[in-house]
Amino acid sequence: MSTESALADGVREALAVDPDEFAARAEEEAEIVKQELRDGAFDNHQSIVGFEYEFYAVADGRWSEESRAGEYALMRVPRRLLELMGFEKELGLHNAEMSTSPQPLSDHGLRAQLAEVRARLEAAENTAGVEGMRLVSDGLWTIPPTGETAHGYLTDSVDVDGVTVAVNMSDAVRYHAMANASDGDERATTLEAPGVSLAADTVMPESLITSIQPHYQVAHAETLPRHFRYALRVAGPLLALGVNSPFFPPDLYDDGWDGERVLDEGAAENRIHVFESVLNQRTDEDKVRFPRDVHDVETAIDRIAGDETLIPMPEPEGTDRFDDAFATFRTKHASYWRWVRPVFEGASRSSANARIEFRPIAAQPTVRDSIAFQAAFAGLMESLPQREHPVAGLDWETARDNFYAAVADGLDADIEWVRGDGDCTVDTDAVYEDLLDHAEAGLRTAGCPEEEAASWLAPLRWRVANRTTPASWKRERVRARLDAGDDFETAVHDTQREYIDRQSETLVEGGFSAWKDSGETG
């Protein structure tokens, strides 16, 4: 049986599942989770951190005239290569994902996270290099595969015995099933962002984007709602520091959107628009959204169980995992797409945990900058609840508005914050002085020496002091290239190539701050 036929069979099996039975199983298993919660299964003796890191692959031109050196066209990753690298598949064939081993929140724990990412990424790059490709840490790719358009790559699909299969999507049944859950025009997806309206038969346009996802595991599950409230308040300010997707592949822009208009009206973080527009059109309610506060941990569990079902997947086959007792609940959680979301799981009872997954941040230019966001988020989750920081009183609507202001304007956004002394401010320096001071204090509380705590956050303080984000770096270079006479497509593609060239020198060991004044835009 061909891979496509097997995939089509899996899609049909998923679509045949009774949605009412699936929902009933999820509700029943939510009660199991609550009982385990009451029994203390999700409690641990200290806070734990973890990290997910997504990449896309580009050709480095070593072996093929089709992908000449320095052009960095998007490249499909052979599945056998992912296994060799120890990475996981993601939505697109060009994607790869790394997940770190959980570590205690401490200086040693953060060092272990940094060392693991560096070691595994360096080994993966060596393996990928043999195949004539490299992995890129970025928010949104802009150069399509050689000889193809971004439009064609993202929309190409085939009919396999009545099942729509995206040609360039990984063989994950639930993603392909989304394209087949309705009939006719109801299957259509439209990616909508400032200047872009891309129609597709599948959710493949979501594969434009890549992210980093810090995880913070609370020591006591009952405290998760308090931490969650603070996580929502810091989401906007941290997103503003990390914006890294100001441009789409140029062939995706609508008529009338030239380079000048994109620079004037385009968003700083288009990744948010991509994920929301592509996946929300498949549901009655917006599954990808800025979530509401939760007032108790059982409410967080109920929200996952009661979330709108997109694809009622078959009951998973049992293994020896502790959380197999609520396997359908975990399946439900996999499509509980919120920008900040609670997680309840564990391979064993001793490793069972309640944690917060922080999803707004795009993949960053360097590993050091990526781990800085992990340290900042963890430090804030440690410090703000302990100190009863008054930003907890910031209206939820204001926190949400901060988030979408950051999407539009990055560090130029007017973000409202409540300082530790209770004063409200929209001054950028004042916002980040308070935010990062508290993140640093949280790291010290977790055992980091003062100098080390400051060092973890230094890349983010540099961004504030220099009013520079990866998105603004890209915008400045596209601006310079347009002024020098380049057309928009050339300006975007050459800026992307410069980004990858700089990253090749700094990804594993260096930092984004070294990019600011080095080199010329060509």
N, C-alpha and C positions, 0 to 999 in steps of 0.2 A: 504493500500500500504506500502511495506517495505521501510525503509530508503534508502537502496541501489537502489531500483526501482525509488523512487522519485528523487534521485540524478542523476540517469541515464537519467530520463526525463528532468531534468534541463540542463544536458550536451547537450542533443539533441536540446533543445530549443536554447541554446547559439550558437551551431554550425550551426543552421538554419538561424541566423541573416545575412543579406546581408552586407558584409564588406564595400562595397562602400557607402551604406546608413549610416552605423555607422560612417565612416570617414567623411561624409558630415555633419552629426549632430555635430560631434566634432569640425569641422572647423567653423560652424555657431555659436556654443556656445563660441568658442574662441573670436569671435567678441563681444559677450555679456560681457565676462570677461574684454576685453579691454575698453569697454565703462564704465563699473563699475569702472575700474581703473582711467579713465579720470574724472569720477564724484567724486573720492575721497573715494569710498566705502571701499577700502583696507587700508586706512590711519588710524592711531591711534595716541594718544597723547604721547605714550612712547613705549619703547621696551618691549616685553613680552617673557617669556620663558615657555617651556613645555617639556615633557619628556615621552618617551615610553620605557618600560622595559620588556624584554622577559625572560622567565624561562623555564626550563624543570623539570619534576617530576621524583623522584626516590622513590623506596620502602624503608621504614625505618625498616621493619621487625617486626613491633609490633604484627601483627595478623596472619601472614602466614609463615609456614615453607618454602614455596617456595621462600620467600624473607627474608632470615635470617638477623638479625640485623647486620648492618655494611657493608653489601655487596652493597647496594645502586644501585641495578639494575634499569634500566629505567622502568618507569611505565606509563601506559595510565591513563589520568585524566578523570573520569566520567564527562559528560557534565553538569549534575545537580550540580556537585561540583564547576565547573567554575562559574556558576550563583550564588551559595552561596557565593563564594569568591569575587564576583564583578569583575572578570577578564574576558578577552576576549579570544576566541579560536584563535589559530594560525595554521600553516600548519599541524603539526603532532598532533596525539591524546595525545602525552606526553607534549605538549606545553601549555603555558598560558602567557597572555600578560596584562600588566597594563599600562594605560595612565593617566597621572596626569592632574589636572585642570590647565589651563594657569594662570600664575602669572606675575605681573610686575617684571622687572629685577631690583632688589634691594636686600638688605640684608634680609628684611622681606620676599620678594618674594622667594628667594632661601631657606630660612628657612622653608617657607610653602611647597616648593617642597620636601625638605628633610623629613619634618614631615609627609606629606601625604604618601610618599613612605613607610616610616617606619611603620606608623599606619596601612596602608592597607596590607602591607606584613606580619606584625606580626599577624594580624587577619586572613589572608589567611593561614599562616603556622599553626595556631591553628586549623583551619577548616580542612586543609589537614592532620594534625597529627591524627585526629580522624579516618581518612580513612587509616592510616598506610602509609602515604607518606610524603615527604617534597619537597619543591621547591628549585631548585638549580640555582644560578646565575653563568653562565659559558659560554665560547665561543663555545664549541663543546663537546657533550657527548661521552664517550668512553666505557661504560659498557652497553651492550644491556639488554633487558628484560630477566628475569630468564627463562632458558630453550630454549632461542632463540639465533640466531646469529644476528649481526648487518646487515650482508648481507641479511638474510632472512627477517628481520623486514622492511628494507628499500625498498626491491624489491617485496614484496608480493602484488599481485594484482589478481583481478577476472574479468571475463567477465560477464556483466549484460546486456543481450539482445543486444550484440554487442558493448557495451560501456565498456571500461577499467576503473576499479575503484580500486584505491589503498586502500588496506585493512586498513592501519594504518594512513590514512590521514583524516583530518577533512572534514566535508561535505560542503566545499566551492566549488561551481560549477566551478569557473574560473580556479582553480588549477587542478581539474579533467578534465576539458575540454582541457587543454593543452596536455594531453595524448591521445586525440582523434581527434586532429585537422588535423592529417595527416594519411596516410595509411601505413601499413606494417612496413618496417624497418625504415621509416622516423619518426616513433613515438619514437624510442629508444632515451634514454638519457644516457650520460656517464659522471659521475663525474670524473673530471681529476684534480689531484693535485700531487705534488711530492710524488711518491711511491704508488699512488692509482689511479685505473681506474675501476670504478664501473658502470656497465651497468644496466639500469632499464627501465621499460616501462612507468614510470610516473616521476613527479618532486619530489617525496617523499624524495630522498636523500638530498634535501635542508633542511629537518627538522633536520638534524644533528646540525644546528647552531642556536645560539641565540645572541641577540645584545641589546645594549642600543642606543636610538636615541634622542639626544637633539634637541630641536627646538628653533630657534631664530626668533621672529617676529619683522620685521623692523617697525619703527614708520611711515616712509613714503615709500610707495611702490616703488616710482621712484628710491630710493636709493638701491633697492635690487641687481642690477648688480654689484655695487661697493662692497657691502658686500659679494656677491657670489664669486667675484674674490679673496678676502682675504680668504674666506672659503676653496677654492681650495688650496691655498698656505699653510694653516695650517693643511690640511688633513694628509699629510705624517708625520709630526712631532707628531701630537696627536695620530695617529694610532700606531706609534712606541712605545709610552708610554703605550698603552693599549693592546698590543698583548696578546692573551689568548687562542690560539687553536693550539698548536704545534703537537698534536697527534690525530690520528683517532682511532676508535675501531680497535684493532690489527688484527681482522680477515679480515679487508678490504684491508690490504696492499698486493701489488703484490708480486709474487715470487721473491726472491732475495733481498727483502727489510727487513733486520733484524734490530735489535735495533741500532746497530752501524751506519748503513747507514742512518737510519731515523734521528739520532742525527747529523750526518754529513751533510746531504743533504736536510732534511725536512725543511718546512717553519715555521716561527714563528706564522703566522696568516693564517692558512688554511681556515678559514671562508671565506676569500675573494675568494679563489680558488673554494670553493664549490658553492657559489652563482653565480659566473660568469659562471662556466662550465655547471652547471645544466640548467640554464635558457637561456644562449646564444645559445645553440644548437637548440633551438626551433624557432629561428628567423634568418632572412637574415643578419641583422645588430646586433651588440652586444648591447643589451638593458641594460645589467649590465656593466657599465664602468665608468671610470673617465671622467667626462663631460668637455666640452669646456667652456671657458668664455662666458658670454653673455654681449653684449654692451648696450642693453636697455631692459627694462622690457617687452616690447611687443614681443621681440625675445624669451624671456623665455616662454611666453604663446604659441607662435607659435611652439616652439620645442615640447611642450607637446602634442598639438593638432596634429602635424605632425609626431609624433613618430610612428614607425612601430606597427601596430595592431597585437597582438597575438591572442586574442579571442575577437571578436566583440560581446559584451554582449548585451542582450535585453535592450530596453529603460527602465530605472528605473521607478518604480511607484512614483508619486509625493507625497510629504509630505508638511509640512509648512516651510521647511528650505529656507533660502534666496538663497543658492546655488543650489537649485533644478532647477533654471533657466539655469544652466549649468551642469546638472547631468551627461550627457554623457562625457563631458570634465573631470569631476571628475573621472569617470570610467576609462577614458584613462590614467589619472594621476596615478591610482592605479598600473598600470604595467609600469610606467615610471621609471624603475629601474636604478637610477644613485647613485653613492656613496655620492654625495651631490646633493640635488634636491630642486627646488623652489616649493612652495605650494601656491595655491590661493583658499581659501574656507571660509566658515563661516555659522553657523547655522542661524544667524540673520544678518541683515545689520550692526548692532552695533558691532557684534563680528567678522565680515569679516576681513580677514587679509592676508597679503603676508608674507611668512616666508621661512626660509631655514631649511631644515631637514638634519641633519648631521648623516650619516649612517655607517661610517667605523668602529665604535668602538664595539668590542665584549662585551657581558655582563661581569661584573667585579666581583671580589671576595666579595666585600662588598658594601652596599648602600652608605657609605661615599665616597668610591673611585669612584662609579658611578656618584654621584652628583658633585664630583670634576671635572669630564670631562664636565658636563653641565656648571659649573661655568667658566671653562677655555674657552670653546667655546663662551659662551655669553660675557665674558670679552673681548675676542679678537675681536668679532664682534662689540663691543662698541668702543674699543680703536683704532684699526688699521685704520679704515676709518677716524675717527676724526683727528688722528695725521698724516694722509697721509703717513703711514709707507712705506718705499721704497721697502718692499718685494712684493708690488703690481707689481713691475717691473720684478720680477722673471719670466723667460720664462715659459709658460704653459707646455712645454715638460719637463722642469726640475721639476716642481711641480708634474707632473705625474710620473716621474722617482723616485722622493722621495717617493711617495705613494707605489709603488711596491717594492722599496728597503726595506721599513718598513715591508711589507708583508713577505719578505724573511728573514730579519735579526733583526727585532725589534729595540731595542736601539743600537745594534751593526751596524746598517746601516749607511752608509755615506750619510747624508742628507745635501743638500746645502741650505743655508739660507742667507738672506740679513738682516743684523742688522739695528737697528734704525739709526745708523750713516752712513749707506750706504755701509759698508764693507761687503763683502761676506765671509762666513765661513762654514766649515764642521766640526768644533770642537763641539762635543756634548754638553759640558758645556756652550759654548758660544751661541749655538743655543737656548738652553732651558732657559738660563738666560734672553735673549732678549724676547723670546716667553712668558714666564711666568711672567716676569716683566710687559709686556704690557697687559697681561690678568688681572693681579692684578690692574694695572692702570685703566683698563676699569671697573672693579668692583667698584673701588673707585669713578669713575665718575658717576656710576649708584647709588651712595649713600651708599655703604658699608663703614663702618669705616675701617681705615687702618689695624687694627689688625684682623678684621673679614675678610677682603679681602684676607689677607695672609693666614688665617686659611682655607678658602675654597680650596686653591691651594696647601696646605701643603702635601697632599698625593702624588701629582704628583712631587713636588720638591724632596720628599723622594726617589721616583723611580729613578730620575736622579742621585742624590747623591750616591745612592747605586747600580746603574746600575742593577736594579732588576725590572722585569715585571712579571705578572702572568705566561707568557710563559716560561721565564727563570727559575722561581721557579719550574715549572713542569719538565723542562728539567734537572735541577740539581738533582731532586729527582729520576727521571728515571735513570740518569747516575749512581747515588749512588747505586741504587738497582741492576742494571746490574753488577756493579763492585763487589757487594756482592754475585753474583751468581744467581740472579733471571733470568728467561727467560723474553723475551720482553713483552709478554701478562701480566704476573704477575706484572712486573714493572709498566706498564701503568695503570692497574686496581688498584693496591695498591696506586699508586700516586693519582689517581682520588678519591679513598676513603679517603686518607689523606686530600685532598683538601676539600671534603665535610665535614669531621670532623672539620677541622679548621673553615670552613664557618659556621657551626652550632653554633659556639661560638661567631662569630664576624659579621655575615651578617647584622643584624639590627643595632647594636650599635657600633661595633668595626671597625678596619681598617686593610688593607692588610699589613701595615708595621709591625704589631705585629706578622706576620707569619715568618718573616725572620729567626730568630734564636731560635724559640721555638720548642721543641720536637725533636724527632729522626726519621729518615726514617727507617721504618721497613720492 
